[in-house]
């Protein structure tokens, strides 16, 4: 796999399957690399996190950003 500039996937799943997905992501983040279907993301040791919930539209969002050695900030967003 290679690092890609963008990745987005939308799907419907059960709460239990979502919990398993989040657990798998947590394991990969601890290892420093998240594998996606067609790319991979190397996670640095320190990241900025924004956690947002909007009750009126039922949206839960987790955004993780970091600076790539002086380059633009990368964003990874999970919406539920």
C-alpha positions, 0 to 999 in steps of 0.5 A: 500500500502507499500513502494517498492524498485523499480517502473517503468511504461511507457505509452503514454498519451496526453499533457492534461492527462500528465498535470493532472497527474503532478497536482495530483503528486504535490498534493501528494508531498505536502501531503508528500506521493505519491501513485503508483499502487502497492506501495507508496513513503514517501517524506521527507521535503527536497529533491534534484532535477535535471531537465534535457532536451535533445533536440537531443533525445526529453527527459525531465527528472525530478529526485528527490533524498534524503537520507533515514536516512543515508541509500543509496540515493533514486531516483525517475525519471520521463521521458517524 
